[in-house]
Amino acid sequence: MGVNLSPITEAREIELSDLRGKTVAVDAYNTIFQFLSIIRQPDGKPLMDQEGNVTSHLSGILYRTSNLIEAGIEPVFVFDGKANDMKAGTIEERIARREKAKEEYEKALAEGDLKKAFSKAQQTSRMTPDILDSSKRLLKLLGIPVVQAPSDGEAQAAYMCSKGSVYAAASQDFDSILFGAPLLVRNLTISGRRKVPGKNVYRDVKTEIIDTQTMLQDLGITREQLVDVCIMIGTDFNHGIDGIGPKKGLKLIQKHGRLEEVLPAIGQEIPEYQEVRDIFLNGPNSDDYEVKPGVADMEGTIEMMTAYGFSEERVRAVVSKIEAARKAESSRKKQKSLDNWF
């Protein structure tokens, strides 16, 4: 879920065309959970094949990532590794929320309240071994690079971005900034109108980008200080201090400089703050990755997807679109390179 920094962050709306020719490291778990949450039937049930296997994530990967490639954007999916032990509390809370949402979903469904049922069903999504394995298999068949992070996928994506291996990190969470991503793209794989959680209000979803350096300059703080702000708010690795949100936390850091001065000034303690700092600033990363796209396996993709009940005709059309888009982008880059000689 990450830290919500929207009250102190201003993102810039962009079009997919602005990312043409770029490679973007995608937070795989975050994105697949989006697909599992959004791509559902009217009563809230996920898409499934005849055997009851969930296929919402496969639909998202097939159709939505193909739209990116058609726009000239090459995604690299970065998967989480072993979760840090300090994330155990957050994981337990997520499981409890999911179980509660499941009960509320079944109640709403029994009462015939499909709108509420759909909303609650979105909160029940979970990553099973089958969903994880089938996601990786489809991505590889489509020639989309898969990277295995040693721990948080966001941290690995941010590391790849900081090294210049990719243009930006893509995630819904702001944690990518804390992990050191110079550029964060949000809403890359979703579009259209989405319901605001807990309200009967819908808003247009636009792709947006945050330049970390510009953001920090506007706030008048460093990345290290932003991490301290978030530790006070509460992260996936600690609970934070009650009553402190982004704006109050920012003011405290702007006034006192760092947690070591803030905590005694407000009479509070966060025993584990140094460990949380280290996770964001010095967490484990890997250089064992490849970002160059491969070649889509047409027949392999068709064989896999038709086994899950997808139409061969539609799958073939999507893979053909991916192949054509990659050829067109390759030609465009070659022409651009030639033009630079004159």
C-alpha angles and dihedrals in degrees: 000000000000130000120318106228096163093111090064100028130080115199124198117233115233139177122240087246088067088067095049112139092017131121115220128195107225123206095236100198092047092050097044090050087054090054092047091049101044105033101073142126120262092265091053098257114136121244109275139178124235092275092055096255113149112245104171091104092050091051090051094047093047101045106026099043089046087058089056093050090047087055089055096257120129114206124206113199114219116198128204120253126197112339117239112256089239089066092064094097092052092049091051091050091051091051091050092049091048092052092048091049090050091055092047091047093054091047093050091047091051089050092050094243098141095172092057091039091056092048093050093043090059089062094055098068116128137177110243125186089251092052091047095048096044091048092055092044093053094045091053092048089054090052093248112145117244119206124193113214120210089228129339114025090212090057092051092046090050090049092051090050093048089053092052093244089124132021097235145349117247122210140124090234125084091218088095088073092052089051089055108263109161090206128028122193117198129192092020097143100031131067143162125045124337132187116249107240112259094007136086089233130112128204136189113255115219130182109251139181134211121203103210096204092051091046093051092047091052090050093044094231140103128246089255090055091048088055088053090051090053094047087059091048092047129255137204085276102047140022099234126205123312113246096023117112132168097283096046092043090051092051091050093052092044088054102040103024102224144014094265088067098033099055098057090041091059097033096243137126133209103182096189099044096114091053090051091048090053092052092057099036104033107017122144119282135174134224090197099103143106124211100180111109119240131215119284113247102223099187094039091052092048092049092051098043097044087053085061092049100262120144113262090214094054094044091050090050092051095048090047088052091052092050092048093047093051092049091049092049091048090052091047092053092048091050091048090051091051092048090055089064092064 
